[in-house]
Each structure stands twice: as structure tokens, then as C-alpha cells.
Amino acid sequence: MRLLSALLLLALATTAQAQLATPNPAGLTYGHVHLNVVDMDRHKEIWVEHFNGVVVQKGPLTAVRLPNMLVALTEQEQEPALAMQDTVMDHFGFKVRNMDSFLAKWRADGLEVGRVFIGAEGQTNAYIMLPGNVYVEMQEDQGLSEEITGYHIHFISPDYEEMLAWYTDIFSLEVKPRGTIQTTTNAPGMNISFGNSNTPRQATRGSALDHIGFEFDDLEAFCDELTAKGIEFDVPFREIPAIGLKIAFITDPWGGYIELTEGYDDF
């Protein structure tokens, strides 16, 4: 616990390094992933020590601020029944300046490293596992200005091309290949990739990665646009003063749970 406290103090001293990307002309930027975890303290420690995160607490909400994104954490008594790889949101990923150094530190902390390989962009990639079956892909980029930064979300589904079309339409994004992967798009701060699966995947809600999030300059106006498109809300637009957020929730046609926010950029 003393180690964790020291790490948190160090992280708080470097808050200027971590922020969301600049919104696009439509006022949208990538926001966060939200994880369901059993051991909150261990996750905080990992996100601070290995990802240079900054822990933020607002009311009941715990989040870790990272370059280009936040990781929000909800503590549960039992491990989620669904691992990320059972759902349409297979994994999310980061770029790291020095893969060998990152993996050596990861292994020394007793954490799991999966396959190391050359990825779609010709760089060294590695899959790693956090407690609770949280599945993350790392990609080396020696030209990074920072040691580590958020990079991509990867959906997997037999309907991956239809998913790409839905996301680009709903969020007014453009298709832009990433290396050899043709079915991807970019929101500010985050690539969103779509890959094929031979079998259907399950919905994300309640899994290790419960949902992803997009941040808006004017969320209420965007929600009005979705209503005009016939999108149904799981949670309609509302303000949550206790955590300084305006929020809404929707679910994509394949079960990907999505939070829409205004206010995360101030965390």
C-alpha cells in the first residue's frame, strides 16, 4: 500500500501529461474504456506503474487518466462472467516507445504476456493480460514523444464490415486503413478497428470491458442528432453533478455498449 501511495503521488505530480485528444470539427473526441474489476487497488497500481496513469476520483467514479483516453473502473465482488474475448469488443491497445523494456517490467511484476509478433503496421506487437481477463495489445513505436499512449479499440464480429459502416455513419467518421487492416476508422485520439470472426460474439455489458465512450463538446445536441436518426437510448441524456458529467448510453446493433459523455475532458 505504501508503494501504491507513492505511485499515486508521483502520478498526480504529472497530470499535465495526460489528456484527451483535441476534438474534431464536429466536437467529438475519444473518451474512455470502462472496466469491471474485482481488485480495484491492484488495477490502480498497474495503470499507474506500467502505463504512467493518473488516478482521478470524482464522487463514486474512479478513473485513470492516460494520454488520449481514460480508463474508468467499477469494483465488483466477483470476476465478470464474460472475458473481453467473448464479446464484440475483443481488446484495446496502446503504443509504447520501448517494447522490450515494457515487457520486462510487466513480467517482473508477475503479469501475463501472450503472443509477441509483428503487427499490421510492421512493428513489434504483444498481447498482455491484466487481472480479470482484461486483454490489451501493445505496439512498439520508437518515435513516440511520450513513453506510452492510448492507440486503438478492436471489435471482432462476423458482421465487421457492417459494424464499420454503422460507426462511421453514427459518429460521422471516415474509413482509414491502419497498416494492412482496411476496415478501420479514426476518432481523435483513437483508432477503431473491425475484424472478422467465424462465430458470433456476445454483448459487452457486464463483461470485463463493459463499454467504451466518446466525449463531446455539446452532448445534448449530439443526442438530438441521434434521436433524429432513430437511435434508441438505453440511458437518455442527463446530467450527473456528483461526477461532473453529462451522459447518455446507447448500444450498437451487435451489443457494443457505448457511453456518450461531456465533461471527461476536465478530469
C-alpha positions as CSV (number, residue, x, y, z in Angstrom):
1,M,0.0,0.0,0.0
2,R,2.9,2.4,0.7
3,L,4.2,1.7,-2.8
4,L,0.8,2.4,-4.3
5,S,0.5,5.7,-2.4
6,A,3.9,6.7,-3.6
7,L,3.0,5.9,-7.2
8,L,-0.3,7.9,-6.9
9,L,1.6,10.9,-5.6
10,L,4.0,10.7,-8.4
11,A,1.2,10.4,-11.0
12,L,-0.6,13.4,-9.5
13,A,2.6,15.5,-10.0
14,T,2.5,14.8,-13.7
15,T,-1.2,15.4,-14.6
16,A,-0.3,17.8,-17.4
17,Q,1.0,14.8,-19.4
18,A,-2.4,13.1,-19.7
19,Q,-5.4,14.5,-21.5
20,L,-8.0,13.7,-24.2
21,A,-7.2,14.5,-27.8
22,T,-8.4,17.7,-29.4
23,P,-12.0,17.3,-30.6
24,N,-12.7,17.2,-34.4
25,P,-14.7,20.0,-36.1
26,A,-17.9,18.1,-35.0
27,G,-16.9,18.4,-31.4
28,L,-16.1,14.7,-30.9
29,T,-13.1,13.0,-29.4
30,Y,-12.4,9.6,-28.0
31,G,-13.2,9.3,-24.3
32,H,-12.7,6.1,-22.3
33,V,-13.0,2.4,-21.7
34,H,-14.9,1.2,-18.7
35,L,-13.7,-1.9,-16.9
36,N,-15.4,-4.1,-14.3
37,V,-12.7,-5.3,-11.8
38,V,-12.5,-7.2,-8.6
39,D,-9.2,-5.8,-7.2
40,M,-9.5,-2.0,-7.6
41,D,-6.2,-1.3,-5.8
42,R,-4.3,-3.7,-8.0
43,H,-5.7,-2.2,-11.1
44,K,-4.9,1.3,-10.0
45,E,-1.3,0.2,-9.2
46,I,-0.9,-1.4,-12.7
47,W,-2.3,1.6,-14.6
48,V,-0.1,4.0,-12.7
49,E,3.1,1.9,-12.6
50,H,3.1,0.4,-16.0
51,F,1.1,2.9,-18.1
52,N,2.1,6.2,-16.3
53,G,-1.6,6.8,-15.5
54,V,-3.1,9.4,-13.2
55,V,-5.8,8.2,-10.8
56,V,-8.8,10.6,-10.6
57,Q,-11.6,10.2,-8.0
58,K,-14.8,12.2,-8.5
59,G,-17.6,11.2,-6.2
60,P,-18.2,7.5,-6.7
61,L,-16.3,7.4,-10.0
62,T,-12.7,6.1,-10.2
63,A,-10.8,6.7,-13.4
64,V,-7.2,6.6,-14.6
65,R,-6.2,9.4,-16.9
66,L,-3.8,8.4,-19.8
67,P,-2.7,10.2,-22.9
68,N,-5.6,10.2,-25.4
69,M,-8.1,8.4,-23.1
70,L,-9.3,7.5,-19.6
71,V,-9.8,4.0,-18.1
72,A,-12.8,4.1,-15.7
73,L,-13.0,1.3,-13.1
74,T,-16.0,-0.2,-11.4
75,E,-15.3,-2.6,-8.5
76,Q,-17.2,-5.9,-8.3
77,E,-17.3,-8.7,-5.8
78,Q,-16.9,-11.4,-8.4
79,E,-15.0,-11.7,-11.7
80,P,-17.2,-10.8,-14.7
81,A,-18.7,-14.0,-16.3
82,L,-17.6,-12.8,-19.7
83,A,-14.0,-12.2,-20.7
84,M,-13.4,-9.5,-23.3
85,Q,-12.6,-12.0,-26.0
86,D,-16.1,-13.5,-25.6
87,T,-17.6,-10.2,-26.7
88,V,-17.6,-7.9,-29.8
89,M,-15.0,-5.7,-28.1
90,D,-12.1,-8.1,-28.3
91,H,-9.3,-5.8,-26.9
92,F,-8.0,-2.3,-26.7
93,G,-4.4,-1.2,-27.3
94,F,-1.6,1.2,-26.6
95,K,1.6,2.3,-28.3
96,V,4.8,2.1,-26.3
97,R,8.2,3.5,-27.1
98,N,10.3,0.5,-26.0
99,M,8.6,-2.9,-26.1
100,D,11.4,-4.8,-24.5
101,S,11.6,-2.5,-21.5
102,F,7.8,-2.6,-21.1
103,L,7.5,-6.3,-21.3
104,A,10.5,-6.9,-18.9
105,K,8.9,-4.7,-16.3
106,W,5.5,-6.4,-16.9
107,R,6.9,-9.9,-16.4
108,A,8.9,-8.8,-13.3
109,D,5.6,-7.8,-11.8
110,G,4.2,-11.3,-12.3
111,L,1.8,-10.2,-15.1
112,E,1.0,-12.3,-18.1
113,V,2.4,-11.8,-21.6
114,G,0.8,-13.6,-24.5
115,R,1.9,-13.7,-28.1
116,V,4.7,-11.4,-29.3
117,F,4.5,-10.8,-33.1
118,I,4.9,-8.3,-36.0
119,G,1.7,-6.5,-36.3
120,A,-0.4,-5.0,-39.1
121,E,1.8,-1.9,-39.2
122,G,5.1,-3.8,-39.4
123,Q,6.0,-3.1,-35.7
124,T,6.6,-5.4,-32.8
125,N,3.3,-6.1,-31.0
126,A,2.4,-8.1,-27.9
127,Y,-0.7,-9.1,-26.2
128,I,-0.8,-8.7,-22.4
129,M,-3.4,-9.7,-19.8
130,L,-4.4,-7.6,-16.8
131,P,-6.3,-9.2,-13.8
132,G,-9.8,-10.1,-14.5
133,N,-9.2,-11.1,-18.2
134,V,-8.6,-7.6,-19.4
135,Y,-7.0,-8.1,-22.8
136,V,-4.7,-5.4,-24.2
137,E,-2.5,-5.2,-27.3
138,M,0.8,-3.2,-27.2
139,Q,2.5,-1.9,-30.3
140,E,6.1,-0.5,-30.3
141,D,6.6,3.0,-31.8
142,Q,10.1,4.3,-31.1
143,G,9.1,7.7,-32.4
144,L,6.6,8.4,-29.6
145,S,7.1,11.7,-27.9
146,E,5.7,10.1,-24.7
147,E,6.6,6.7,-23.3
148,I,3.1,5.3,-23.8
149,T,-0.2,6.4,-25.2
150,G,-3.6,5.0,-26.0
151,Y,-4.0,3.8,-29.6
152,H,-6.9,1.6,-30.7
153,I,-10.1,-0.3,-29.9
154,H,-10.6,-3.6,-31.8
155,F,-14.0,-5.0,-32.5
156,I,-14.4,-8.6,-33.7
157,S,-17.6,-9.9,-35.4
158,P,-18.8,-11.8,-38.4
159,D,-20.5,-8.5,-39.3
160,Y,-17.4,-6.4,-39.1
161,E,-17.9,-4.6,-42.3
162,E,-21.5,-3.6,-41.3
163,M,-20.1,-2.5,-37.9
164,L,-17.6,-0.2,-39.6
165,A,-20.3,1.3,-41.7
166,W,-22.5,1.9,-38.6
167,Y,-19.8,3.5,-36.6
168,T,-18.7,5.8,-39.4
169,D,-22.2,6.8,-40.0
170,I,-23.3,7.4,-36.4
171,F,-20.2,9.3,-35.4
172,S,-19.5,11.0,-38.8
173,L,-16.1,9.4,-39.2
174,E,-14.1,8.3,-42.3
175,V,-12.8,4.9,-43.2
176,K,-9.0,5.0,-42.9
177,P,-6.8,1.8,-43.2
178,R,-4.3,1.0,-40.5
179,G,-1.4,-0.8,-42.0
180,T,-2.8,-4.0,-43.6
181,I,-6.1,-3.6,-41.8
182,Q,-8.6,-2.0,-44.3
183,T,-11.6,-1.9,-42.0
184,T,-10.7,0.9,-39.6
185,T,-11.7,4.4,-38.7
186,N,-10.2,7.2,-36.5
187,A,-11.8,9.3,-33.8
188,P,-9.5,11.9,-32.4
189,G,-7.0,10.1,-30.1
190,M,-8.1,6.6,-31.0
191,N,-8.2,4.2,-34.0
192,I,-11.2,2.0,-34.1
193,S,-10.6,-1.3,-36.0
194,F,-13.0,-4.0,-37.0
195,G,-12.0,-7.7,-37.7
196,N,-13.7,-10.8,-38.8
197,S,-14.9,-13.7,-36.6
198,N,-16.2,-17.1,-37.6
199,T,-18.6,-17.2,-34.8
200,P,-21.0,-14.6,-33.3
201,R,-19.7,-12.6,-30.3
202,Q,-21.7,-11.6,-27.2
203,A,-22.8,-8.2,-25.9
204,T,-20.3,-6.3,-23.8
205,R,-22.4,-5.0,-20.9
206,G,-21.4,-6.7,-17.7
207,S,-18.2,-8.2,-19.2
208,A,-14.6,-7.3,-18.2
209,L,-14.8,-4.3,-20.7
210,D,-18.3,-3.1,-20.0
211,H,-18.4,-0.2,-22.5
212,I,-16.4,2.3,-24.5
213,G,-17.0,6.1,-24.5
214,F,-17.0,9.1,-26.8
215,E,-16.6,12.6,-25.5
216,F,-18.5,15.6,-26.9
217,D,-18.3,19.4,-26.7
218,D,-22.1,19.5,-26.8
219,L,-23.6,16.2,-25.9
220,E,-27.2,17.3,-25.8
221,A,-27.0,18.5,-29.4
222,F,-25.5,15.2,-30.5
223,C,-28.2,13.2,-28.7
224,D,-30.7,15.3,-30.6
225,E,-29.0,14.2,-33.8
226,L,-29.2,10.5,-32.8
227,T,-32.9,10.9,-32.0
228,A,-33.4,12.3,-35.5
229,K,-31.6,9.2,-36.9
230,G,-34.0,6.9,-35.0
231,I,-31.3,5.7,-32.4
232,E,-32.9,4.4,-29.2
233,F,-31.2,5.3,-25.9
234,D,-30.5,2.8,-23.1
235,V,-30.0,5.9,-20.9
236,P,-31.2,9.2,-22.3
237,F,-29.3,12.5,-21.9
238,R,-28.9,13.5,-18.3
239,E,-26.5,15.5,-16.0
240,I,-24.7,13.8,-13.1
241,P,-23.4,16.7,-10.9
242,A,-21.8,14.3,-8.4
243,I,-19.2,13.3,-11.0
244,G,-19.2,16.5,-13.1
245,L,-20.5,14.7,-16.3
246,K,-23.3,14.8,-18.8
247,I,-24.0,11.3,-20.1
248,A,-26.1,9.1,-22.3
249,F,-25.9,5.4,-23.3
250,I,-26.7,3.6,-26.5
251,T,-26.0,0.0,-27.7
252,D,-24.8,-0.7,-31.2
253,P,-26.7,-3.4,-33.2
254,W,-24.2,-6.1,-32.2
255,G,-24.2,-5.5,-28.5
256,G,-21.4,-3.0,-28.0
257,Y,-22.4,-0.7,-25.1
258,I,-21.4,2.9,-25.7
259,E,-21.3,5.8,-23.2
260,L,-21.6,9.3,-24.6
261,T,-20.2,12.0,-22.3
262,E,-19.5,15.7,-21.8
263,G,-17.1,16.6,-19.1
264,Y,-14.4,13.8,-19.1
265,D,-12.0,16.2,-20.7
266,D,-12.0,18.2,-17.4
267,F,-10.8,15.1,-15.4
